[in-house]
Amino acid sequence: MKKEPGGRLKLYGFNNLTKTLSFNIYDICYTKTKEDREKYVEYIDEQYNSERLTKILSDVTEIIGACVLNVAKQDYDPQGASVTLLISEEEVPLYVLDPSCNKGIINSGLSPLPSSVVAHLDKSHVTVHTYPETHPQNNISTFRVDIDVSTCGEISPLKALNYLIDSFDSDIITIDYRVRGFTRDVKGRKHYIDHDINSIQNYIAKRTINRYDLIDVNMYQSNIFHTKMKIKAMNLPNYLFDLDEEQLSPTERDNIIEKLNREMAEIFYGINISK
């Protein structure tokens, strides 16, 4: 294996490995009444509208060292948002850029801000979708964010891992990371991964790991890595929407904590738990 000075592998052609980082992030909240549930959805849509999501994805693009080619975003009725960015590993000259690409410059006066955003990168993309969710027979409301960062080349989505975790209030996080395809060195030998990793936890900040219980499911031969995270400590006031803890009796507090814990456990383990 011939390497360039500094330990870099000397490749034939360009690095065309595809690295994809996928998140599901869940925020759990106690909403006592139908009105509270409706207000919660409105609050989430306001806090995480397509404008804010676009800012988050633009920051991700900068962190991983890519350039935005195009941004598409949408706020949905009655709830939710999506953003997609097409990005490139290097700046693309204007004379080469496809006329359909806006380089992230959007005329927001044409229509209401969307609730989803997609960013396209040259050989890469970043997407985010939000899903506020309630049920009339349940006092627990949830907010899910799905994020995908897919890159091709030397740029790595793992660089944005901690920024993305810190950008949301996260009770449950599921993370998938996979490397696909292969690249060749100058002798024609295939390389199916270009960096060392045995767990996504290698790239998660220590301060974050200390706050969560984590489980790994990894397929090393296939370069597929999966990590689940569940918040350890629950401070009840942080989970009450438009409700003061002092208004609750000790029995009510215990019942709410039980409901919140059940919701988190069901999402974390992917099963329904009998009451």
Secondary structure as GFF3:
##gff-version 3
##sequence-region A 1 275
A	DSSP	beta_strand	18	30	.	.	.	ID=ss1
A	DSSP	alpha_helix	34	47	.	.	.	ID=ss2
A	DSSP	alpha_helix	50	63	.	.	.	ID=ss3
A	DSSP	beta_strand	67	75	.	.	.	ID=ss4
A	DSSP	beta_strand	81	88	.	.	.	ID=ss5
A	DSSP	beta_strand	116	121	.	.	.	ID=ss6
A	DSSP	beta_strand	123	135	.	.	.	ID=ss7
A	DSSP	beta_strand	138	152	.	.	.	ID=ss8
A	DSSP	three_ten_helix	157	160	.	.	.	ID=ss9
A	DSSP	alpha_helix	161	166	.	.	.	ID=ss10
A	DSSP	beta_strand	172	180	.	.	.	ID=ss11
A	DSSP	beta_strand	183	184	.	.	.	ID=ss12
A	DSSP	beta_strand	190	191	.	.	.	ID=ss13
A	DSSP	three_ten_helix	200	203	.	.	.	ID=ss14
A	DSSP	alpha_helix	206	209	.	.	.	ID=ss15
A	DSSP	beta_strand	212	219	.	.	.	ID=ss16
A	DSSP	three_ten_helix	220	222	.	.	.	ID=ss17
A	DSSP	beta_strand	224	231	.	.	.	ID=ss18
A	DSSP	three_ten_helix	236	239	.	.	.	ID=ss19
A	DSSP	three_ten_helix	245	247	.	.	.	ID=ss20
A	DSSP	alpha_helix	250	269	.	.	.	ID=ss21
###
